[in-house]
Amino acid sequence: MLTHLQGDQLPEWIAVASATAVLPSLRHFAQHLLRDLDAVTAGLTLPWNSGVVEGHVNRIKMLKRQMFGRAGFELLRKRVLLA
């Protein structure tokens, strides 16, 4: 489902996983997916993701940790914009 963008198979998988008594953690996980089924299905079906945005957020957080206690906001701002 993940690699072939087959999110339409998710309800069937949830039904099978919810019926299992062997792995209670898997059953609970599948039941929690039902809370936001539309979003999870879209994430497994559509080719778009937020990976690029998450990469920028991770880079900015790393720069912020490196600059902690060293200089003011202006230097941090320049470093984020120029890095």
Secondary structure by P-SEA (a helix, b strand, c coil): ccccccccaaaaaaaaaaaccccaaaaaaaaaaaccaaaaaaaacccccaaaaaaaaaaaaaaaaaacccccaaaaaaaaaac
